[in-house]
Amino acid sequence: MKFSGNGQIHPVVKRLMLVNFIRSIGQGMMVVELALYLDALGWSTAAIGSVLATGGLLGVVLAPFIGVYSDRLGRKPFVLISELVTAGCALVGVLTTNPFLLSIAITLSGFGKADAGSPSPCAPAEQAWLASFVPTAERGRVYSLNNALSFFGMGAGAVLAGAASFLKTGVSPDRLLFCYILVASLITASIILTIQGGEAENRQGNKKEGRRNEEKKILHEENAAVLKLAAINILNGIAIGLTGPMMSYWFSAKFGASHAQIGSTLAVTFFTTGVTSILQARLSHKHGTIRSIVFIRFIGSLLLILMPLLSSYALVSVIYMLRTALNRGTQGAQQALSVSLTRNQRSGFASSINLFSMRLPTSIGPYITGYLFGLGSLSLPFYIASCLQLSFAYLYGRLFSSYDIRMKSHASSG
């Protein structure tokens, strides 16, 4: 795995990418099955949306603290704990259908989230850990590749979830999915244990920083950039929450789509997104990270308007695949920007604020969508989401276009 002229990807980065890929298979399974599984257990749409929202809110509360403390204490402990907690939550899903216990497991684990990468509050620590081994000029490409692996894994998971409904093992297909996540989480925890490093590096960095006035100026500039990103992320976060987590239910309610059909649609979508993530890496290098993100997000926002207008599941599936692949294909590049707004010793803070500003509004979205779906309004969430994402794309380009120049200067100086 090489990039021309820049040598090999660091071995730690490769292992973290492997962890991400294995974890993403389970995420893909849950995106397809979780809402449908809870519906089959007799949960209302409002209850399904609420438990997904609660899981998001817990992540929102914990992520900033974990990001900041990972800057001080190191990344590895938080990433390891995340995998072990996920294993425990999967075990609950294997053993019981009790609504209270399932609610706790879904809330703690982030099951059902369609985001790439770790769905847990420890995601900022993992992103910052990656950043410490990747030069700034290479982050757009490396993070896009990591994003691609996330979606390839989620695509594989969606295929497996659809195939599980055809298996005749005497065991509930949904229980089998929880079994996979249990085993996979133990494997990823074992991989993390083999990784050396992940210790805090901020103290050493601060000693080299120079005079106090210069340090205050740098901190002010970094904080201002991070807060600008957080402000516009709110728009994107609400839009994601309005559509992503409830898509399986929407396909089933509007078109009567089966588990296998939904699984196939999501699988192709995830694989296509993996391909667009790789293309995004090339576009970022050729045209600039910010410019390429803005262009692609504008197209994706316009496609979102078409989805509730079409009456054919086949056509809607194609639009959904294209639109989702374009939008989510930029996630790696967006993560690269967030960890590049500060120095390495504060990348956990930057990543946590980025995730906080996304996941707070994202966690509210499923509750709103569940409520609107319960009223019979299957179209309104899509129109609202499209307007919000168009606004996000415009402001993103307006506020951060100068960072393309900064990243190029890092490349030329490196």
C-alpha positions in Angstrom: 0.0 0.0 0.0 1.9 3.0 -1.3 1.4 6.5 -2.5 3.7 7.7 -5.2 6.7 9.6 -3.9 5.6 9.3 -0.2 6.7 5.8 0.8 4.6 3.2 2.6 1.7 3.7 5.0 2.8 3.3 8.6 2.2 -0.2 10.0 0.1 1.2 12.9 -2.1 2.9 10.3 -2.6 -0.4 8.5 -3.7 -2.1 11.6 -6.1 0.6 12.5 -7.5 0.4 9.0 -8.0 -3.4 9.5 -9.8 -2.8 12.8 -12.0 -0.2 11.0 -12.8 -2.7 8.2 -13.7 -5.6 10.5 -15.9 -3.3 12.6 -17.6 -1.9 9.6 -18.9 -5.3 8.5 -21.0 -5.4 11.7 -22.2 -1.8 11.2 -23.4 -2.7 7.7 -25.4 -5.6 9.1 -27.0 -3.4 11.7 -27.9 -0.6 9.3 -29.9 -3.1 7.3 -31.5 -5.1 10.1 -31.8 -3.2 13.4 -34.8 -1.0 12.6 -36.6 -3.9 11.0 -35.7 -6.2 13.8 -37.1 -3.8 16.4 -40.2 -3.3 14.3 -40.7 -7.1 14.2 -40.4 -7.1 18.0 -43.4 -4.7 18.2 -41.5 -1.4 18.7 -43.2 1.7 17.4 -41.5 4.0 14.9 -41.2 6.7 17.6 -39.6 4.1 19.9 -37.1 3.0 17.2 -36.2 6.6 16.4 -35.9 7.5 20.1 -33.5 4.7 20.9 -31.3 5.5 17.9 -31.4 9.2 19.0 -30.5 8.3 22.6 -27.5 6.4 21.4 -26.4 9.4 19.4 -26.9 11.7 22.4 -24.7 9.6 24.6 -22.0 9.7 22.1 -22.4 13.5 21.9 -22.0 13.9 25.6 -18.9 11.6 25.9 -17.0 12.3 22.7 -15.6 15.8 23.7 -14.3 14.5 27.0 -12.8 11.4 25.4 -11.1 13.5 22.7 -9.6 15.9 25.2 -8.4 13.2 27.6 -7.0 11.1 24.8 -4.7 14.1 24.1 -3.5 13.8 27.7 -3.6 10.1 28.4 -3.1 8.6 24.9 -5.4 7.1 22.3 -5.0 3.3 22.7 -7.0 2.8 26.0 -10.1 4.5 24.7 -10.1 2.6 21.4 -9.6 -0.7 23.2 -12.4 0.1 25.7 -14.7 0.9 22.8 -14.3 -2.5 21.2 -14.8 -4.3 24.5 -18.0 -2.4 25.2 -19.3 -3.2 21.8 -18.6 -6.9 22.4 -20.6 -6.8 25.7 -23.5 -5.0 24.0 -23.6 -7.6 21.2 -23.7 -10.4 23.8 -26.9 -8.7 25.2 -28.4 -8.9 21.7 -27.5 -12.6 21.5 -29.1 -13.5 24.8 -32.3 -11.5 25.1 -35.1 -9.5 23.3 -36.0 -7.6 26.5 -36.7 -4.0 25.4 -35.0 -2.4 28.3 -31.8 -4.4 27.9 -31.8 -4.0 24.1 -32.2 -0.2 24.6 -29.2 0.0 26.8 -27.1 -2.1 24.4 -28.1 0.0 21.4 -27.4 3.2 23.3 -24.0 2.2 24.5 -22.8 0.6 21.2 -24.2 2.9 18.6 -25.7 0.0 16.7 -27.7 1.1 13.7 -25.7 4.1 12.8 -24.8 4.5 9.1 -21.7 6.5 9.8 -18.3 5.3 8.5 -15.7 4.5 11.1 -16.3 4.0 14.8 -19.9 4.7 15.9 -18.8 5.0 19.5 -17.9 8.1 21.6 -14.2 6.9 21.3 -14.0 7.8 17.6 -12.1 11.1 18.2 -9.3 9.1 19.8 -9.1 6.7 16.8 -9.0 9.6 14.3 -6.4 11.4 16.3 -4.3 8.2 16.5 -4.4 7.9 12.7 -3.4 11.6 12.4 -0.2 11.1 14.5 1.2 8.7 11.9 0.1 10.5 8.7 1.7 13.8 7.4 -0.7 16.7 6.9 -0.2 16.7 3.2 -1.2 13.0 3.0 -4.2 13.1 5.2 -6.8 13.8 2.5 -5.7 10.6 0.7 -5.1 8.3 3.6 -8.4 9.3 5.4 -10.3 8.8 2.1 -8.8 5.3 1.8 -9.8 4.5 5.4 -13.3 5.8 4.6 -13.3 3.5 1.5 -12.5 0.5 3.7 -15.3 1.5 6.0 -17.8 1.4 3.3 -16.5 -1.8 1.6 -16.9 -3.4 5.1 -20.4 -2.0 5.5 -21.2 -3.3 2.0 -20.1 -6.8 2.9 -22.1 -6.5 6.1 -25.3 -5.5 4.2 -24.8 -8.5 1.9 -24.4 -10.9 4.8 -27.5 -9.4 6.5 -29.6 -10.0 3.4 -28.2 -13.5 3.0 -28.9 -14.4 6.7 -32.6 -14.2 6.1 -32.3 -17.2 3.8 -30.4 -19.4 6.2 -32.2 -22.2 8.0 -30.2 -22.8 11.1 -32.9 -22.8 13.7 -31.4 -19.6 15.1 -32.9 -16.2 14.5 -30.9 -14.4 11.7 -30.8 -11.3 13.9 -29.2 -13.3 16.7 -26.6 -14.5 14.2 -25.7 -10.9 13.4 -25.2 -10.1 17.0 -23.0 -13.2 17.3 -20.8 -11.9 14.4 -20.4 -8.5 16.1 -19.5 -10.2 19.4 -16.7 -12.3 17.7 -15.5 -9.4 15.5 -15.2 -7.0 18.4 -13.1 -9.5 20.4 -10.8 -9.9 17.3 -10.5 -6.1 16.8 -9.7 -5.7 20.5 -6.9 -8.3 20.1 -5.5 -6.4 17.2 -5.5 -3.2 19.2 -3.6 -4.9 22.0 -0.8 -5.8 19.6 -0.3 -2.2 18.5 2.6 -0.4 20.2 2.3 3.3 21.0 -0.7 5.5 21.3 0.7 7.4 24.2 0.1 11.1 24.8 2.6 13.4 23.0 1.3 16.8 23.9 3.7 17.6 26.8 6.8 17.2 24.6 5.2 19.3 21.9 4.4 22.1 24.3 8.0 22.4 25.4 9.0 23.1 21.8 6.3 25.7 21.2 8.1 28.9 21.8 7.0 32.0 23.6 3.6 32.2 25.5 2.2 35.0 23.4 2.8 33.0 20.2 1.2 30.0 21.8 -1.9 32.0 22.7 -2.1 33.3 19.2 -1.9 29.8 17.7 -4.5 28.5 20.2 -6.9 31.3 19.2 -6.5 30.6 15.5 -7.0 26.9 16.0 -10.0 27.3 18.2 -11.6 29.8 15.8 -11.2 27.4 12.9 -12.6 24.4 14.9 -15.6 26.4 16.0 -16.4 27.5 12.5 -16.4 23.9 11.3 -18.6 23.0 14.3 -21.1 25.7 13.5 -21.8 24.5 9.9 -21.6 20.8 10.9 -24.9 21.3 12.7 -26.7 21.7 9.4 -25.1 18.6 7.9 -25.7 16.6 11.1 -29.4 17.3 11.2 -29.7 16.3 7.5 -27.9 13.0 8.1 -30.1 12.2 11.1 -33.3 12.9 9.2 -32.5 10.3 6.5 -29.8 7.8 7.3 -30.8 5.7 10.3 -34.5 5.2 9.1 -33.8 4.4 5.5 -34.5 0.7 5.9 -37.9 1.4 7.5 -38.7 4.0 4.7 -37.9 1.5 1.9 -40.1 -1.1 3.6 -43.0 1.3 4.4 -43.2 3.1 1.1 -42.3 0.3 -1.4 -42.9 -2.9 0.7 -39.3 -3.8 0.0 -38.1 -7.1 1.6 -35.0 -7.5 3.8 -33.1 -9.0 0.9 -34.0 -6.1 -1.4 -33.0 -3.5 1.2 -29.8 -5.4 2.0 -28.9 -5.5 -1.7 -29.6 -1.8 -2.1 -27.5 -0.8 0.9 -24.7 -3.2 0.0 -24.3 -1.8 -3.5 -24.5 1.7 -2.0 -21.7 1.0 0.5 -19.5 -0.6 -2.2 -20.1 2.3 -4.5 -19.3 4.7 -1.7 -16.0 2.9 -1.2 -15.1 3.5 -4.8 -16.1 7.2 -4.7 -14.0 7.6 -1.5 -10.9 6.4 -3.5 -11.9 8.8 -6.3 -12.3 11.6 -3.7 -8.6 10.9 -2.7 -7.5 11.6 -6.3 -9.8 14.7 -6.7 -8.5 16.1 -3.4 -4.9 15.8 -4.7 -5.7 17.2 -8.1 -8.3 20.0 -7.4 -8.0 20.6 -3.7 -9.8 18.9 -0.8 -12.3 21.7 -0.1 -13.2 22.4 -3.7 -13.8 18.8 -4.5 -15.9 18.3 -1.3 -18.2 21.3 -2.1 -18.8 20.3 -5.7 -19.7 16.7 -4.8 -21.9 17.7 -1.9 -23.9 20.1 -4.1 -24.7 17.3 -6.5 -25.7 14.9 -3.7 -28.0 17.5 -2.1 -29.9 18.0 -5.4 -30.3 14.2 -5.9 -31.9 13.9 -2.4 -34.9 16.0 -3.6 -35.7 13.4 -6.2 -36.0 10.4 -3.9 -39.5 11.0 -2.4 -40.9 12.1 -5.8 -40.3 8.7 -7.6 -42.7 5.8 -7.3 -40.4 3.0 -8.5 -38.2 1.2 -6.0 -35.7 0.5 -8.7 -35.3 4.2 -9.7 -35.2 5.3 -6.1 -32.6 2.7 -5.3 -30.4 4.0 -8.1 -30.8 7.7 -7.0 -30.1 6.6 -3.4 -27.0 4.7 -4.3 -25.6 7.6 -6.4 -26.5 10.3 -3.9 -25.2 8.5 -0.8 -22.0 7.4 -2.6 -21.2 11.0 -3.5 -22.0 12.5 -0.1 -20.4 9.8 2.1 -17.4 9.5 -0.2 -16.3 12.9 1.1 -16.3 11.8 4.7 -12.6 10.8 4.8 -11.6 14.1 3.3 -13.7 16.0 5.8 -12.1 14.1 8.7 -8.7 14.9 7.3 -9.6 18.6 7.4 -10.9 18.4 11.0 -7.6 16.9 12.4 -5.6 19.3 10.3 -7.1 22.4 11.9 -4.8 22.0 14.9 -1.4 20.7 15.8 -1.1 16.9 16.4 -1.1 17.3 20.2 -4.6 18.8 20.0 -6.0 16.6 17.2 -8.1 14.7 19.7 -9.8 17.9 20.7 -10.4 19.0 17.1 -11.8 15.6 16.2 -14.0 15.5 19.2 -15.5 18.9 18.5 -16.0 17.9 14.9 -17.9 14.7 15.9 -19.8 16.5 18.7 -21.1 19.1 16.3 -22.2 16.4 13.9 -23.6 13.8 16.2 -25.7 16.1 18.5 -27.9 17.2 15.6 -27.6 13.7 13.9 -28.9 12.1 17.1 -32.0 14.4 17.1 -32.8 13.6 13.5 -34.1 10.1 13.9 -36.6 11.2 16.6 -38.0 13.9 14.2 -38.1 11.4 11.3 -39.8 8.7 13.4 -42.4 11.3 14.5 -43.1 12.5 10.9 -43.2 8.9 9.6 -45.7 8.1 12.3 -47.9 10.9 11.0 -47.7 9.4 7.5 -45.3 12.1 6.2 -42.7 10.0 4.3 -41.4 12.9 2.1 -40.9 15.9 4.3 -37.7 14.7 6.0 -36.0 14.5 2.6 -36.9 18.0 1.6 -35.7 19.4 4.9 -32.5 17.4 4.6 -31.7 18.6 1.1 -32.1 22.3 2.0 -29.8 21.8 5.0 -27.1 20.1 3.0 -27.1 22.7 0.2 -26.6 25.3 2.9 -23.7 23.3 4.4 -22.0 22.9 1.1 -22.1 26.6 0.4 -20.8 27.6 3.8 -18.1 24.9 3.8 -16.6 26.3 0.6 -17.0 29.9 1.8 -15.2 29.4 5.1 -12.5 26.8 4.4 -11.4 27.4 0.8 -8.1 28.8 2.1 -7.1 25.5 3.6 -6.5 24.0 0.2 -3.6 26.4 -0.1 -2.3 25.6 3.3 -2.3 21.8 2.6 -0.5 22.4 -0.6 2.2 24.4 1.2 2.6 21.5 3.6 3.2 19.2 0.7 5.7 21.5 -1.0 7.6 22.0 2.3 7.6 18.3 3.1 
